[in-house]
Amino acid sequence: MEKKLVGRITHFFPNISVAVVALDDTIKVGDKISFEGPSTNFEQTVDSMQVEHKSIPEAKKGQEIGMKTAQPVKEKDLVYKVASEAKPAPAAKPAAKTAKPKAKK
């Protein structure tokens, strides 16, 4: 499983379980991310993100976003995008052989 650093926690609001994330790369709703720090280590899917109290589908490098977290996080925890493992391509099915009609004598 590959991980790519996408940001860091700059603040956490424990009463509403919302983290402020300063981004170093792009993330989108639906991405799987991992929060990691000295006492933090869990994964979750990005369900929603906000900038200035407005929901956005994608956030880019340099933005600070608000994101609801499944568990508490701490300032300076790192946020990684988790690459989904590639599923092997299904094996190609052999072409069906067509029976040749037998010639009558």
Buried (B, 14 or more C-beta within 10 A) or exposed (E): EEBEEBBBBEEBEEEEBBBBBBBBBEBEBEBBBBBBBEEBEEBBEBEEBBEEEEEBEEBEEEBBBBBBBEEBBEEEBBBBBBEEEEEEEEEEEEEEEEEEEEEEE
